[in-house]
Amino acid sequence: MDMNELYSVKALLDSGATSSFTDRNFVCLKEINTQTLSQPIMVFNVDDFPNEAGQISKVVDVLLCYKTHSKRVLVREHSEASQNTLDVSREGILSKSNE
């Protein structure tokens, strides 16, 4: 994380999700630095068909903070994420100890 910018956003905590996502438009609007993946990730819907929004090719390094807890996560940038939010998976949900 090289920007050290602080953003207060709404987060959707989804304990059944397998990955954490952020809205591509939000990343562009806030000019948040991204890292390009060497191998894009295919996105599939629950019906096993490819998602029409396409592959994930970038991630954002995020430090999630809630009260005294924090956790660093790589969040995938995707246009199907909830607008102006973080969709946080089980791996991104904050535990009782700081990591």
Biopython code that builds the backbone (N, CA, C, O; Angstrom):
import numpy as np
from Bio.PDB.StructureBuilder import StructureBuilder

atoms = [
    (1, "MET", "N", (0.853, -1.172, 0.000)),
    (1, "MET", "CA", (0.000, 0.000, 0.000)),
    (1, "MET", "C", (0.894, 1.229, 0.000)),
    (1, "MET", "O", (1.574, 1.513, 0.986)),
    (2, "ASP", "N", (0.891, 1.937, -1.083)),
    (2, "ASP", "CA", (1.796, 3.064, -1.153)),
    (2, "ASP", "C", (1.106, 4.411, -1.120)),
    (2, "ASP", "O", (1.781, 5.440, -1.108)),
    (3, "MET", "N", (-0.222, 4.440, -1.105)),
    (3, "MET", "CA", (-0.920, 5.721, -1.136)),
    (3, "MET", "C", (-1.203, 6.253, 0.262)),
    (3, "MET", "O", (-1.228, 7.465, 0.473)),
    (4, "ASN", "N", (-1.414, 5.360, 1.206)),
    (4, "ASN", "CA", (-1.758, 5.736, 2.571)),
    (4, "ASN", "C", (-2.956, 6.675, 2.626)),
    (4, "ASN", "O", (-3.002, 7.590, 3.449)),
    (5, "GLU", "N", (-3.914, 6.445, 1.753)),
    (5, "GLU", "CA", (-5.147, 7.221, 1.735)),
    (5, "GLU", "C", (-6.174, 6.530, 2.627)),
    (5, "GLU", "O", (-6.229, 5.301, 2.675)),
    (6, "LEU", "N", (-6.975, 7.304, 3.324)),
    (6, "LEU", "CA", (-8.013, 6.762, 4.185)),
    (6, "LEU", "C", (-9.374, 6.996, 3.546)),
    (6, "LEU", "O", (-9.734, 8.134, 3.244)),
    (7, "TYR", "N", (-10.138, 5.911, 3.338)),
    (7, "TYR", "CA", (-11.474, 6.002, 2.783)),
    (7, "TYR", "C", (-12.432, 5.305, 3.723)),
    (7, "TYR", "O", (-12.168, 4.197, 4.190)),
    (8, "SER", "N", (-13.527, 5.952, 3.994)),
    (8, "SER", "CA", (-14.587, 5.331, 4.776)),
    (8, "SER", "C", (-15.634, 4.844, 3.779)),
    (8, "SER", "O", (-16.249, 5.642, 3.071)),
    (9, "VAL", "N", (-15.830, 3.526, 3.729)),
    (9, "VAL", "CA", (-16.776, 2.955, 2.774)),
    (9, "VAL", "C", (-17.690, 1.970, 3.484)),
    (9, "VAL", "O", (-17.372, 1.458, 4.558)),
    (10, "LYS", "N", (-18.819, 1.720, 2.863)),
    (10, "LYS", "CA", (-19.695, 0.667, 3.344)),
    (10, "LYS", "C", (-19.103, -0.667, 2.906)),
    (10, "LYS", "O", (-18.548, -0.777, 1.813)),
    (11, "ALA", "N", (-19.221, -1.674, 3.755)),
    (11, "ALA", "CA", (-18.695, -2.996, 3.411)),
    (11, "ALA", "C", (-19.808, -4.025, 3.551)),
    (11, "ALA", "O", (-20.542, -4.034, 4.539)),
    (12, "LEU", "N", (-19.920, -4.873, 2.570)),
    (12, "LEU", "CA", (-20.840, -5.997, 2.614)),
    (12, "LEU", "C", (-20.030, -7.193, 3.087)),
    (12, "LEU", "O", (-19.152, -7.669, 2.368)),
    (13, "LEU", "N", (-20.315, -7.686, 4.297)),
    (13, "LEU", "CA", (-19.611, -8.842, 4.832)),
    (13, "LEU", "C", (-20.350, -10.094, 4.409)),
    (13, "LEU", "O", (-21.492, -10.320, 4.811)),
    (14, "ASP", "N", (-19.700, -10.898, 3.603)),
    (14, "ASP", "CA", (-20.323, -12.102, 3.046)),
    (14, "ASP", "C", (-19.496, -13.307, 3.445)),
    (14, "ASP", "O", (-18.490, -13.611, 2.804)),
    (15, "SER", "N", (-19.908, -13.995, 4.496)),
    (15, "SER", "CA", (-19.122, -15.118, 5.008)),
    (15, "SER", "C", (-19.137, -16.308, 4.066)),
    (15, "SER", "O", (-18.364, -17.245, 4.266)),
    (16, "GLY", "N", (-19.994, -16.307, 3.038)),
    (16, "GLY", "CA", (-20.032, -17.398, 2.077)),
    (16, "GLY", "C", (-19.241, -17.118, 0.811)),
    (16, "GLY", "O", (-19.070, -18.009, -0.021)),
    (17, "ALA", "N", (-18.753, -15.886, 0.654)),
    (17, "ALA", "CA", (-18.007, -15.523, -0.550)),
    (17, "ALA", "C", (-16.606, -16.122, -0.511)),
    (17, "ALA", "O", (-16.047, -16.345, 0.562)),
    (18, "THR", "N", (-16.051, -16.377, -1.678)),
    (18, "THR", "CA", (-14.710, -16.953, -1.751)),
    (18, "THR", "C", (-13.632, -15.900, -1.994)),
    (18, "THR", "O", (-12.445, -16.203, -1.871)),
    (19, "SER", "N", (-14.015, -14.679, -2.334)),
    (19, "SER", "CA", (-13.055, -13.600, -2.584)),
    (19, "SER", "C", (-13.656, -12.269, -2.182)),
    (19, "SER", "O", (-14.870, -12.139, -2.028)),
    (20, "SER", "N", (-12.780, -11.272, -2.013)),
    (20, "SER", "CA", (-13.225, -9.911, -1.707)),
    (20, "SER", "C", (-13.096, -9.064, -2.967)),
    (20, "SER", "O", (-12.146, -9.226, -3.733)),
    (21, "PHE", "N", (-14.057, -8.154, -3.185)),
    (21, "PHE", "CA", (-14.103, -7.342, -4.394)),
    (21, "PHE", "C", (-14.323, -5.884, -4.056)),
    (21, "PHE", "O", (-14.840, -5.552, -2.989)),
    (22, "THR", "N", (-13.930, -5.019, -4.967)),
    (22, "THR", "CA", (-14.280, -3.611, -4.893)),
    (22, "THR", "C", (-14.718, -3.155, -6.285)),
    (22, "THR", "O", (-14.332, -3.740, -7.297)),
    (23, "ASP", "N", (-15.513, -2.123, -6.312)),
    (23, "ASP", "CA", (-16.080, -1.595, -7.548)),
    (23, "ASP", "C", (-15.005, -0.925, -8.409)),
    (23, "ASP", "O", (-14.287, -0.044, -7.936)),
    (24, "ARG", "N", (-14.898, -1.341, -9.664)),
    (24, "ARG", "CA", (-13.907, -0.793, -10.598)),
    (24, "ARG", "C", (-14.070, 0.721, -10.760)),
    (24, "ARG", "O", (-13.073, 1.441, -10.822)),
    (25, "ASN", "N", (-15.301, 1.210, -10.829)),
    (25, "ASN", "CA", (-15.535, 2.646, -10.992)),
    (25, "ASN", "C", (-15.064, 3.437, -9.775)),
    (25, "ASN", "O", (-14.534, 4.540, -9.919)),
    (26, "PHE", "N", (-15.255, 2.876, -8.570)),
    (26, "PHE", "CA", (-14.797, 3.523, -7.343)),
    (26, "PHE", "C", (-13.274, 3.649, -7.351)),
    (26, "PHE", "O", (-12.732, 4.692, -6.984)),
    (27, "VAL", "N", (-12.590, 2.591, -7.769)),
    (27, "VAL", "CA", (-11.129, 2.600, -7.841)),
    (27, "VAL", "C", (-10.656, 3.684, -8.805)),
    (27, "VAL", "O", (-9.710, 4.412, -8.505)),
    (28, "CYS", "N", (-11.308, 3.794, -9.957)),
    (28, "CYS", "CA", (-10.940, 4.825, -10.948)),
    (28, "CYS", "C", (-11.235, 6.224, -10.432)),
    (28, "CYS", "O", (-10.414, 7.132, -10.565)),
    (29, "LEU", "N", (-12.417, 6.392, -9.840)),
    (29, "LEU", "CA", (-12.826, 7.706, -9.336)),
    (29, "LEU", "C", (-11.863, 8.223, -8.270)),
    (29, "LEU", "O", (-11.509, 9.402, -8.277)),
    (30, "LYS", "N", (-11.442, 7.361, -7.363)),
    (30, "LYS", "CA", (-10.551, 7.750, -6.271)),
    (30, "LYS", "C", (-9.081, 7.645, -6.657)),
    (30, "LYS", "O", (-8.203, 7.950, -5.849)),
    (31, "GLU", "N", (-8.804, 7.208, -7.906)),
    (31, "GLU", "CA", (-7.441, 7.057, -8.401)),
    (31, "GLU", "C", (-6.591, 6.194, -7.467)),
    (31, "GLU", "O", (-5.453, 6.534, -7.142)),
    (32, "ILE", "N", (-7.174, 5.069, -7.045)),
    (32, "ILE", "CA", (-6.498, 4.135, -6.154)),
    (32, "ILE", "C", (-5.539, 3.279, -6.978)),
    (32, "ILE", "O", (-5.901, 2.773, -8.040)),
    (33, "ASN", "N", (-4.324, 3.124, -6.481)),
    (33, "ASN", "CA", (-3.327, 2.296, -7.169)),
    (33, "ASN", "C", (-3.765, 0.844, -7.211)),
    (33, "ASN", "O", (-4.302, 0.317, -6.237)),
    (34, "THR", "N", (-3.532, 0.204, -8.343)),
    (34, "THR", "CA", (-3.853, -1.212, -8.506)),
    (34, "THR", "C", (-2.595, -1.975, -8.906)),
    (34, "THR", "O", (-1.603, -1.390, -9.343)),
    (35, "GLN", "N", (-2.660, -3.280, -8.749)),
    (35, "GLN", "CA", (-1.597, -4.167, -9.205)),
    (35, "GLN", "C", (-2.205, -5.051, -10.286)),
    (35, "GLN", "O", (-3.274, -5.625, -10.082)),
    (36, "THR", "N", (-1.550, -5.168, -11.417)),
    (36, "THR", "CA", (-2.035, -6.006, -12.504)),
    (36, "THR", "C", (-1.609, -7.449, -12.255)),
    (36, "THR", "O", (-0.444, -7.721, -11.966)),
    (37, "LEU", "N", (-2.552, -8.360, -12.368)),
    (37, "LEU", "CA", (-2.265, -9.777, -12.188)),
    (37, "LEU", "C", (-1.533, -10.327, -13.403)),
    (37, "LEU", "O", (-1.828, -9.933, -14.531)),
    (38, "SER", "N", (-0.600, -11.214, -13.194)),
    (38, "SER", "CA", (0.118, -11.822, -14.313)),
    (38, "SER", "C", (-0.802, -12.760, -15.100)),
    (38, "SER", "O", (-0.610, -12.961, -16.299)),
    (39, "GLN", "N", (-1.786, -13.324, -14.430)),
    (39, "GLN", "CA", (-2.759, -14.220, -15.062)),
    (39, "GLN", "C", (-4.159, -13.758, -14.656)),
    (39, "GLN", "O", (-4.509, -13.867, -13.480)),
    (40, "PRO", "N", (-4.983, -13.240, -15.595)),
    (40, "PRO", "CA", (-6.348, -12.817, -15.246)),
    (40, "PRO", "C", (-7.166, -13.981, -14.666)),
    (40, "PRO", "O", (-6.919, -15.145, -14.980)),
    (41, "ILE", "N", (-8.129, -13.647, -13.828)),
    (41, "ILE", "CA", (-8.982, -14.644, -13.175)),
    (41, "ILE", "C", (-10.354, -14.631, -13.837)),
    (41, "ILE", "O", (-11.005, -13.589, -13.908)),
    (42, "MET", "N", (-10.786, -15.779, -14.315)),
    (42, "MET", "CA", (-12.131, -15.901, -14.883)),
    (42, "MET", "C", (-13.161, -15.799, -13.759)),
    (42, "MET", "O", (-12.928, -16.283, -12.651)),
    (43, "VAL", "N", (-14.291, -15.171, -14.047)),
    (43, "VAL", "CA", (-15.377, -15.040, -13.073)),
    (43, "VAL", "C", (-16.574, -15.808, -13.601)),
    (43, "VAL", "O", (-17.011, -15.606, -14.734)),
    (44, "PHE", "N", (-17.101, -16.700, -12.755)),
    (44, "PHE", "CA", (-18.253, -17.507, -13.146)),
    (44, "PHE", "C", (-19.432, -17.197, -12.243)),
    (44, "PHE", "O", (-19.264, -16.937, -11.051)),
    (45, "ASN", "N", (-20.620, -17.226, -12.816)),
    (45, "ASN", "CA", (-21.852, -17.048, -12.061)),
    (45, "ASN", "C", (-22.197, -18.355, -11.354)),
    (45, "ASN", "O", (-21.542, -19.373, -11.580)),
    (46, "VAL", "N", (-23.218, -18.334, -10.501)),
    (46, "VAL", "CA", (-23.623, -19.543, -9.782)),
    (46, "VAL", "C", (-24.089, -20.637, -10.734)),
    (46, "VAL", "O", (-24.087, -21.812, -10.366)),
    (47, "ASP", "N", (-24.492, -20.272, -11.960)),
    (47, "ASP", "CA", (-24.938, -21.276, -12.938)),
    (47, "ASP", "C", (-23.766, -21.811, -13.776)),
    (47, "ASP", "O", (-23.980, -22.499, -14.774)),
    (48, "ASP", "N", (-22.538, -21.498, -13.372)),
    (48, "ASP", "CA", (-21.304, -21.950, -14.028)),
    (48, "ASP", "C", (-21.034, -21.325, -15.391)),
    (48, "ASP", "O", (-20.129, -21.770, -16.097)),
    (49, "PHE", "N", (-21.800, -20.299, -15.778)),
    (49, "PHE", "CA", (-21.519, -19.574, -17.007)),
    (49, "PHE", "C", (-20.591, -18.404, -16.688)),
    (49, "PHE", "O", (-20.677, -17.827, -15.604)),
    (50, "PRO", "N", (-19.698, -18.046, -17.627)),
    (50, "PRO", "CA", (-18.804, -16.908, -17.389)),
    (50, "PRO", "C", (-19.591, -15.618, -17.163)),
    (50, "PRO", "O", (-20.599, -15.372, -17.825)),
    (51, "ASN", "N", (-19.126, -14.807, -16.230)),
    (51, "ASN", "CA", (-19.760, -13.532, -15.938)),
    (51, "ASN", "C", (-19.536, -12.587, -17.104)),
    (51, "ASN", "O", (-18.421, -12.487, -17.616)),
    (52, "GLU", "N", (-20.587, -11.890, -17.532)),
    (52, "GLU", "CA", (-20.476, -11.017, -18.709)),
    (52, "GLU", "C", (-19.608, -9.788, -18.470)),
    (52, "GLU", "O", (-19.211, -9.120, -19.425)),
    (53, "ALA", "N", (-19.306, -9.478, -17.208)),
    (53, "ALA", "CA", (-18.432, -8.329, -16.920)),
    (53, "ALA", "C", (-16.976, -8.647, -17.199)),
    (53, "ALA", "O", (-16.127, -7.755, -17.180)),
    (54, "GLY", "N", (-16.683, -9.905, -17.457)),
    (54, "GLY", "CA", (-15.322, -10.262, -17.849)),
    (54, "GLY", "C", (-14.439, -10.739, -16.715)),
    (54, "GLY", "O", (-14.903, -11.017, -15.610)),
    (55, "GLN", "N", (-13.161, -10.827, -17.018)),
    (55, "GLN", "CA", (-12.168, -11.349, -16.095)),
    (55, "GLN", "C", (-11.707, -10.290, -15.102)),
    (55, "GLN", "O", (-11.905, -9.091, -15.301)),
    (56, "ILE", "N", (-11.088, -10.769, -14.031)),
    (56, "ILE", "CA", (-10.441, -9.874, -13.071)),
    (56, "ILE", "C", (-8.973, -9.806, -13.449)),
    (56, "ILE", "O", (-8.296, -10.829, -13.544)),
    (57, "SER", "N", (-8.488, -8.592, -13.664)),
    (57, "SER", "CA", (-7.088, -8.438, -14.072)),
    (57, "SER", "C", (-6.285, -7.568, -13.101)),
    (57, "SER", "O", (-5.068, -7.447, -13.235)),
    (58, "LYS", "N", (-6.977, -6.959, -12.115)),
    (58, "LYS", "CA", (-6.287, -6.069, -11.175)),
    (58, "LYS", "C", (-6.766, -6.321, -9.752)),
    (58, "LYS", "O", (-7.895, -6.753, -9.520)),
    (59, "VAL", "N", (-5.859, -6.034, -8.791)),
    (59, "VAL", "CA", (-6.194, -6.115, -7.370)),
    (59, "VAL", "C", (-5.759, -4.832, -6.689)),
    (59, "VAL", "O", (-4.916, -4.091, -7.195)),
    (60, "VAL", "N", (-6.353, -4.585, -5.526)),
    (60, "VAL", "CA", (-6.023, -3.422, -4.709)),
    (60, "VAL", "C", (-5.575, -3.934, -3.348)),
    (60, "VAL", "O", (-6.240, -4.782, -2.752)),
    (61, "ASP", "N", (-4.459, -3.427, -2.855)),
    (61, "ASP", "CA", (-3.946, -3.790, -1.538)),
    (61, "ASP", "C", (-4.653, -2.911, -0.512)),
    (61, "ASP", "O", (-4.514, -1.688, -0.539)),
    (62, "VAL", "N", (-5.418, -3.534, 0.402)),
    (62, "VAL", "CA", (-6.278, -2.790, 1.326)),
    (62, "VAL", "C", (-5.998, -3.205, 2.767)),
    (62, "VAL", "O", (-5.796, -4.385, 3.053)),
    (63, "LEU", "N", (-5.987, -2.249, 3.654)),
    (63, "LEU", "CA", (-5.931, -2.526, 5.076)),
    (63, "LEU", "C", (-7.335, -2.263, 5.622)),
    (63, "LEU", "O", (-7.762, -1.113, 5.716)),
    (64, "LEU", "N", (-8.053, -3.338, 5.983)),
    (64, "LEU", "CA", (-9.393, -3.201, 6.543)),
    (64, "LEU", "C", (-9.270, -2.912, 8.028)),
    (64, "LEU", "O", (-8.534, -3.599, 8.736)),
    (65, "CYS", "N", (-9.985, -1.900, 8.506)),
    (65, "CYS", "CA", (-9.932, -1.537, 9.923)),
    (65, "CYS", "C", (-11.336, -1.401, 10.473)),
    (65, "CYS", "O", (-12.215, -0.816, 9.841)),
    (66, "TYR", "N", (-11.533, -1.951, 11.661)),
    (66, "TYR", "CA", (-12.794, -1.781, 12.380)),
    (66, "TYR", "C", (-12.466, -1.706, 13.857)),
    (66, "TYR", "O", (-11.978, -2.671, 14.446)),
    (67, "LYS", "N", (-12.734, -0.558, 14.450)),
    (67, "LYS", "CA", (-12.386, -0.292, 15.843)),
    (67, "LYS", "C", (-10.907, -0.593, 16.055)),
    (67, "LYS", "O", (-10.068, 0.055, 15.429)),
    (68, "THR", "N", (-10.550, -1.556, 16.918)),
    (68, "THR", "CA", (-9.145, -1.837, 17.202)),
    (68, "THR", "C", (-8.598, -2.988, 16.364)),
    (68, "THR", "O", (-7.453, -3.393, 16.562)),
    (69, "HIS", "N", (-9.377, -3.518, 15.444)),
    (69, "HIS", "CA", (-8.966, -4.657, 14.628)),
    (69, "HIS", "C", (-8.568, -4.196, 13.226)),
    (69, "HIS", "O", (-9.128, -3.239, 12.691)),
    (70, "SER", "N", (-7.590, -4.894, 12.638)),
    (70, "SER", "CA", (-7.202, -4.588, 11.267)),
    (70, "SER", "C", (-6.724, -5.856, 10.579)),
    (70, "SER", "O", (-6.253, -6.793, 11.223)),
    (71, "LYS", "N", (-6.854, -5.865, 9.264)),
    (71, "LYS", "CA", (-6.400, -6.999, 8.468)),
    (71, "LYS", "C", (-6.076, -6.499, 7.065)),
    (71, "LYS", "O", (-6.847, -5.741, 6.476)),
    (72, "ARG", "N", (-4.942, -6.923, 6.539)),
    (72, "ARG", "CA", (-4.525, -6.536, 5.195)),
    (72, "ARG", "C", (-5.011, -7.586, 4.206)),
    (72, "ARG", "O", (-4.803, -8.781, 4.417)),
    (73, "VAL", "N", (-5.659, -7.148, 3.127)),
    (73, "VAL", "CA", (-6.230, -8.065, 2.140)),
    (73, "VAL", "C", (-5.987, -7.533, 0.734)),
    (73, "VAL", "O", (-5.969, -6.322, 0.515)),
    (74, "LEU", "N", (-5.799, -8.449, -0.221)),
    (74, "LEU", "CA", (-5.797, -8.079, -1.633)),
    (74, "LEU", "C", (-7.231, -8.187, -2.122)),
    (74, "LEU", "O", (-7.821, -9.267, -2.095)),
    (75, "VAL", "N", (-7.786, -7.083, -2.564)),
    (75, "VAL", "CA", (-9.181, -7.015, -2.994)),
    (75, "VAL", "C", (-9.206, -6.969, -4.517)),
    (75, "VAL", "O", (-8.492, -6.182, -5.137)),
    (76, "ARG", "N", (-10.022, -7.806, -5.098)),
    (76, "ARG", "CA", (-10.118, -7.881, -6.560)),
    (76, "ARG", "C", (-11.011, -6.774, -7.092)),
    (76, "ARG", "O", (-12.102, -6.531, -6.575)),
    (77, "GLU", "N", (-10.531, -6.104, -8.136)),
    (77, "GLU", "CA", (-11.282, -5.018, -8.771)),
    (77, "GLU", "C", (-12.189, -5.625, -9.839)),
    (77, "GLU", "O", (-11.718, -6.347, -10.719)),
    (78, "HIS", "N", (-13.501, -5.332, -9.762)),
    (78, "HIS", "CA", (-14.439, -5.916, -10.726)),
    (78, "HIS", "C", (-15.651, -5.012, -10.886)),
    (78, "HIS", "O", (-16.091, -4.383, -9.923)),
    (79, "SER", "N", (-16.187, -4.944, -12.085)),
    (79, "SER", "CA", (-17.338, -4.071, -12.337)),
    (79, "SER", "C", (-18.629, -4.638, -11.770)),
    (79, "SER", "O", (-19.624, -3.917, -11.694)),
    (80, "GLU", "N", (-18.649, -5.905, -11.369)),
    (80, "GLU", "CA", (-19.855, -6.500, -10.796)),
    (80, "GLU", "C", (-19.917, -6.361, -9.280)),
    (80, "GLU", "O", (-20.885, -6.815, -8.669)),
    (81, "ALA", "N", (-18.924, -5.754, -8.659)),
    (81, "ALA", "CA", (-18.958, -5.530, -7.218)),
    (81, "ALA", "C", (-20.012, -4.471, -6.910)),
    (81, "ALA", "O", (-20.380, -3.676, -7.775)),
    (82, "SER", "N", (-20.490, -4.471, -5.675)),
    (82, "SER", "CA", (-21.473, -3.472, -5.277)),
    (82, "SER", "C", (-20.874, -2.084, -5.435)),
    (82, "SER", "O", (-19.711, -1.863, -5.095)),
    (83, "GLN", "N", (-21.658, -1.156, -5.947)),
    (83, "GLN", "CA", (-21.155, 0.178, -6.261)),
    (83, "GLN", "C", (-20.660, 0.902, -5.017)),
    (83, "GLN", "O", (-21.364, 0.974, -4.010)),
    (84, "ASN", "N", (-19.448, 1.435, -5.089)),
    (84, "ASN", "CA", (-18.811, 2.222, -4.036)),
    (84, "ASN", "C", (-18.712, 1.490, -2.702)),
    (84, "ASN", "O", (-18.787, 2.117, -1.645)),
    (85, "THR", "N", (-18.545, 0.179, -2.743)),
    (85, "THR", "CA", (-18.379, -0.590, -1.514)),
    (85, "THR", "C", (-17.242, -1.589, -1.672)),
    (85, "THR", "O", (-16.673, -1.763, -2.750)),
    (86, "LEU", "N", (-16.938, -2.229, -0.571)),
    (86, "LEU", "CA", (-16.092, -3.414, -0.569)),
    (86, "LEU", "C", (-17.016, -4.590, -0.301)),
    (86, "LEU", "O", (-17.818, -4.543, 0.631)),
    (87, "ASP", "N", (-16.919, -5.621, -1.087)),
    (87, "ASP", "CA", (-17.626, -6.872, -0.813)),
    (87, "ASP", "C", (-16.583, -7.785, -0.194)),
    (87, "ASP", "O", (-15.683, -8.265, -0.883)),
    (88, "VAL", "N", (-16.702, -8.025, 1.100)),
    (88, "VAL", "CA", (-15.644, -8.691, 1.853)),
    (88, "VAL", "C", (-16.009, -10.146, 2.115)),
    (88, "VAL", "O", (-17.085, -10.451, 2.631)),
    (89, "SER", "N", (-15.088, -11.037, 1.749)),
    (89, "SER", "CA", (-15.303, -12.477, 1.905)),
    (89, "SER", "C", (-14.931, -12.953, 3.298)),
    (89, "SER", "O", (-14.496, -12.177, 4.149)),
    (90, "ARG", "N", (-15.113, -14.235, 3.503)),
    (90, "ARG", "CA", (-14.753, -14.877, 4.769)),
    (90, "ARG", "C", (-13.285, -14.624, 5.098)),
    (90, "ARG", "O", (-12.953, -14.377, 6.257)),
    (91, "GLU", "N", (-12.391, -14.681, 4.092)),
    (91, "GLU", "CA", (-10.964, -14.462, 4.340)),
    (91, "GLU", "C", (-10.674, -13.032, 4.745)),
    (91, "GLU", "O", (-9.665, -12.763, 5.399)),
    (92, "GLY", "N", (-11.547, -12.109, 4.364)),
    (92, "GLY", "CA", (-11.313, -10.694, 4.672)),
    (92, "GLY", "C", (-12.013, -10.229, 5.925)),
    (92, "GLY", "O", (-11.788, -9.105, 6.375)),
    (93, "ILE", "N", (-12.866, -11.076, 6.509)),
    (93, "ILE", "CA", (-13.582, -10.664, 7.719)),
    (93, "ILE", "C", (-12.592, -10.593, 8.864)),
    (93, "ILE", "O", (-11.749, -11.472, 9.045)),
    (94, "LEU", "N", (-12.717, -9.537, 9.622)),
    (94, "LEU", "CA", (-11.751, -9.282, 10.687)),
    (94, "LEU", "C", (-11.881, -10.295, 11.824)),
    (94, "LEU", "O", (-12.980, -10.598, 12.288)),
    (95, "SER", "N", (-10.756, -10.796, 12.248)),
    (95, "SER", "CA", (-10.737, -11.732, 13.373)),
    (95, "SER", "C", (-10.550, -10.941, 14.665)),
    (95, "SER", "O", (-10.422, -9.717, 14.636)),
    (96, "LYS", "N", (-10.534, -11.635, 15.783)),
    (96, "LYS", "CA", (-10.415, -10.964, 17.071)),
    (96, "LYS", "C", (-9.010, -10.442, 17.346)),
    (96, "LYS", "O", (-8.823, -9.606, 18.230)),
    (97, "SER", "N", (-8.023, -10.928, 16.597)),
    (97, "SER", "CA", (-6.658, -10.439, 16.823)),
    (97, "SER", "C", (-6.175, -9.676, 15.595)),
    (97, "SER", "O", (-6.556, -9.990, 14.468)),
    (98, "ASN", "N", (-5.345, -8.684, 15.822)),
    (98, "ASN", "CA", (-4.774, -7.925, 14.709)),
    (98, "ASN", "C", (-3.798, -8.793, 13.948)),
    (98, "ASN", "O", (-3.084, -9.602, 14.540)),
    (99, "GLU", "N", (-3.765, -8.626, 12.621)),
    (99, "GLU", "CA", (-2.840, -9.397, 11.801)),
    (99, "GLU", "C", (-1.904, -8.472, 11.064)),
    (99, "GLU", "O", (-1.043, -8.933, 10.315)),
]
sb = StructureBuilder()
sb.init_structure("model")
sb.init_model(0)
sb.init_chain("A")
sb.init_seg("    ")
for serial, (resi, resn, name, xyz) in enumerate(atoms, 1):
    if name == "N":
        sb.init_residue(resn, " ", resi, " ")
    sb.init_atom(name, np.array(xyz, "f"), 0.0, 1.0, " ", f" {name:<3s}", serial, name[0])
structure = sb.get_structure()
